[in-house]
């Protein structure tokens, strides 16, 4: 039987091997897509299919693994990372500034923390391990590629819009978790904890404090705001000039 919610720490060699591979491949992709202007539109479609395909593969592996039982409590793509993987994939075919504001910011933040404090919800068998790191690295890399090579931009107050949408989504997910755990309890006692708003994750992250529900969410909200502001400033500095209306280039 596969163990669920496997936490991998920096004391394990595979942690550093995975991080090194992710950084190396990310740099090659960012450079390669930007350099090959002739195939840029085709590459955008490839990226979209890859993002959507990874989420489909995630569900397929869960359904096809005899050691894991598909469950609406654990297997639906309702975590921020799963949701943002789908949204970034859709963005490659149908561009929206609102969706990019949410999925770009939240994807990079969630992907980054998932890489440095990994918690594998379906176990650490090699297919799940490989898919976990590939998908979460893509959440960081794809928004950078979209901004650098395709003209996607965060508008002036998108960081605040992203925070508001994240609060709304996580509040709705509290209700979804509550309905599943109260009226549709899992036969083996597993609890629905989508977006980790029902109970704190077990990942070794200094932002996760043993304060109990809902107080452990407070430092996470503060950290989210700090991350949003820093990423917004970094994008504005590295992707200047941010003249008025430039963000509409790829959204018209």
URDA-V219329 format. One record per residue. N is the residue number from 1. RES is the residue in one letter. PHI is phi in degrees with one decimal (none if undefined). NEAR is the number of other C-alpha atoms within 8 Angstrom. D_FIRST is the distance of its C-alpha to the first C-alpha in Angstrom with 1 decimal. Layout:
BEGIN
n: <N/N>
res: <RES/RES>
phi: <PHI/PHI>
near: <NEAR/NEAR>
d_first: <D_FIRST/D_FIRST>
END
This chain:
BEGIN
n: <1/2/3/4/5/6/7/8/9/10/11/12/13/14/15/16/17/18/19/20/21/22/23/24/25/26/27/28/29/30/31/32/33/34/35/36/37/38/39/40/41/42/43/44/45/46/47/48/49/50/51/52/53/54/55/56/57/58/59/60/61/62/63/64/65/66/67/68/69/70/71/72/73/74/75/76/77/78/79/80/81/82/83/84/85/86/87/88/89/90/91/92/93/94/95/96/97/98/99/100/101/102/103/104/105/106/107/108/109/110/111/112/113/114/115/116/117/118/119/120/121/122/123/124/125/126/127/128/129/130/131/132/133/134/135/136/137/138/139/140/141/142/143/144/145/146/147/148/149/150/151/152/153/154/155/156/157/158/159/160/161/162/163/164/165/166/167/168/169/170/171/172/173/174/175/176/177/178/179/180/181/182/183/184/185/186/187/188/189/190/191/192/193/194/195/196/197/198/199/200/201/202/203/204/205/206/207/208/209/210/211/212/213/214/215/216/217/218/219/220/221/222/223/224/225/226/227/228/229/230/231/232/233/234/235/236/237/238/239/240/241/242/243/244/245/246/247/248/249/250/251/252>
res: <X/X/X/X/X/X/X/X/X/X/X/X/X/X/X/X/X/X/X/X/X/X/X/X/X/X/X/X/X/X/X/X/X/X/X/X/X/X/X/X/X/X/X/X/X/X/X/X/X/X/X/X/X/X/X/X/X/X/X/X/X/X/X/X/X/X/X/X/X/X/X/X/X/X/X/X/X/X/X/X/X/X/X/X/X/X/X/X/X/X/X/X/X/X/X/X/X/X/X/X/X/X/X/X/X/X/X/X/X/X/X/X/X/X/X/X/X/X/X/X/X/X/X/X/X/X/X/X/X/X/X/X/X/X/X/X/X/X/X/X/X/X/X/X/X/X/X/X/X/X/X/X/X/X/X/X/X/X/X/X/X/X/X/X/X/X/X/X/X/X/X/X/X/X/X/X/X/X/X/X/X/X/X/X/X/X/X/X/X/X/X/X/X/X/X/X/X/X/X/X/X/X/X/X/X/X/X/X/X/X/X/X/X/X/X/X/X/X/X/X/X/X/X/X/X/X/X/X/X/X/X/X/X/X/X/X/X/X/X/X/X/X/X/X/X/X/X/X/X/X/X/X>
phi: <none/-73.7/-82.0/-92.9/53.9/-80.2/-98.9/-111.8/-108.8/-67.6/-77.9/-96.9/-57.9/-65.3/-61.3/-72.4/-63.2/-65.6/-62.5/-61.2/-64.2/-62.1/-64.7/-63.3/-66.2/-61.5/-62.9/-63.8/-65.9/-60.7/-69.5/-67.0/-64.8/-69.8/-76.2/-89.0/-68.3/-66.5/-106.4/-64.0/-65.4/-65.4/-62.1/-62.1/-66.6/-60.7/-62.2/-61.1/-64.6/-65.0/-63.7/-67.1/-64.4/-63.9/-71.2/-64.4/-63.3/-57.7/-67.8/-64.6/-62.9/-65.8/-70.9/-90.7/-89.9/-66.1/-83.5/-124.4/-105.4/-61.9/-144.6/-67.3/-81.5/-130.9/-99.4/-78.5/-80.0/-111.5/-74.6/-56.3/-67.0/-64.5/-62.6/-71.7/-60.3/-65.6/-65.6/-67.2/-64.0/-64.6/-58.4/-71.3/-113.7/-137.0/-87.0/-145.1/-64.4/-68.4/-65.3/-65.0/-59.3/-75.6/-70.1/-66.3/-62.7/-68.7/-64.9/-64.9/-67.6/-64.4/-63.3/-60.4/-70.5/-68.6/-75.9/-89.2/-132.4/-70.1/-134.2/-87.5/-69.9/-110.1/97.4/-113.8/-57.3/-56.7/-62.8/-70.5/-61.5/-63.8/-66.0/-57.5/-70.2/-64.0/-67.1/-75.8/-66.2/-63.4/-62.7/-82.4/-78.2/-60.8/-59.6/-66.2/-63.5/-61.3/-75.8/-75.0/-108.5/-124.8/78.1/-67.1/-138.9/-84.5/-75.3/-53.8/-108.4/-65.3/-62.5/-75.5/-61.3/-62.2/-64.1/-61.9/-66.6/-66.5/-63.2/-61.7/-63.1/-69.4/-67.6/-60.1/-68.8/-58.7/-66.6/-62.5/-60.3/-62.8/-62.8/-64.1/-76.9/-91.5/-101.4/-132.6/-62.0/-72.7/-62.6/-97.4/86.3/-67.5/-105.4/-74.0/-139.9/-62.7/61.7/54.5/-105.7/-97.8/-151.6/-67.3/-67.8/-96.5/-60.4/-82.7/-122.3/-63.6/-79.4/-95.3/-106.3/-83.5/-105.9/78.8/-83.1/-96.4/-67.3/-65.3/-76.6/-61.3/-63.5/-68.1/-67.8/-63.2/-63.4/-61.7/-61.5/-63.0/-61.7/-60.6/-65.0/-66.1/-65.3/-59.7/-65.1/-64.9/-65.4/-67.8/-75.9/-83.9/-116.7/-73.0/-79.9/-104.1/-64.2/-59.3/91.8/-63.7/-67.8/-85.6/-52.6/-101.4/-111.5/-81.8>
near: <4/8/8/8/10/11/11/9/9/7/5/8/7/6/11/9/8/9/10/8/8/11/8/8/8/10/8/8/8/11/8/8/12/11/6/8/7/5/7/10/7/7/9/9/10/8/11/14/9/9/14/12/8/10/12/8/8/10/10/8/9/12/10/6/8/6/6/10/8/8/7/7/13/10/9/8/7/8/9/10/11/10/10/13/15/11/10/16/14/11/12/11/8/6/11/8/12/7/11/14/14/14/12/13/13/12/16/12/11/12/14/11/9/10/11/7/12/11/11/13/7/12/12/10/7/6/7/13/11/8/10/9/11/9/11/14/13/10/17/13/11/10/12/9/12/10/11/10/8/8/11/13/9/13/7/5/7/11/13/8/10/12/11/8/9/10/8/8/8/10/8/8/11/10/8/8/14/10/9/11/12/7/6/7/10/9/5/4/6/8/10/12/11/11/9/9/12/11/8/10/6/7/8/8/6/5/7/11/7/5/7/8/9/8/7/13/9/8/10/10/8/8/9/10/9/8/9/12/9/8/9/10/8/8/10/10/7/6/9/8/5/8/6/5/6/9/14/10/9/9/8/4>
d_first: <0.0/3.8/6.5/9.3/12.9/12.9/16.6/18.4/21.8/25.0/24.7/22.2/24.0/21.7/22.9/26.5/25.9/24.3/27.2/29.8/28.7/28.6/32.1/33.6/32.5/33.5/37.0/37.5/36.6/38.9/41.7/41.2/41.2/44.2/46.1/45.8/47.9/48.6/45.0/44.1/43.8/41.7/39.4/39.1/37.8/35.4/34.0/33.8/31.9/29.5/28.7/28.2/26.3/23.7/23.0/22.8/20.4/18.2/18.1/17.8/14.8/13.0/14.5/13.8/10.1/8.5/5.0/7.5/10.4/13.8/15.5/19.0/18.0/16.0/16.5/20.3/22.3/24.0/23.6/26.7/25.3/24.1/27.4/29.4/27.8/29.1/32.4/33.1/32.5/34.9/37.4/37.8/39.3/40.9/42.1/42.4/43.6/41.8/38.4/38.9/39.9/36.7/34.1/36.0/36.1/32.8/31.0/32.5/31.8/28.2/27.5/29.2/27.4/24.0/24.8/26.2/23.7/20.5/17.6/14.9/13.7/11.0/9.7/11.7/11.0/14.7/15.4/14.4/16.2/19.2/19.5/19.2/22.1/24.1/24.1/25.0/27.6/29.1/29.5/31.8/33.5/34.3/36.5/38.4/39.0/40.1/42.5/43.8/44.3/44.6/46.6/44.1/45.3/44.4/47.4/49.1/47.2/43.9/42.1/43.2/42.4/38.8/38.5/39.8/37.5/34.5/35.6/36.2/32.8/30.9/33.1/32.3/28.6/29.1/30.4/27.6/25.0/27.2/27.6/24.0/23.1/26.3/26.9/23.6/21.1/17.3/16.3/13.4/15.8/14.8/18.2/19.8/21.0/22.5/24.8/23.7/26.7/25.0/23.7/24.0/21.4/19.9/21.1/23.6/26.6/30.0/30.8/28.1/29.9/28.9/31.4/29.6/29.8/31.9/33.6/30.9/31.7/35.3/34.9/32.6/35.4/37.9/35.9/35.5/39.2/39.9/37.6/39.3/42.7/42.0/40.5/43.4/45.9/44.3/44.3/47.9/49.0/47.3/48.0/51.5/53.9/52.5/55.6/55.7/54.3/52.5/49.1/50.3/50.7/47.5/47.3/50.5>
END
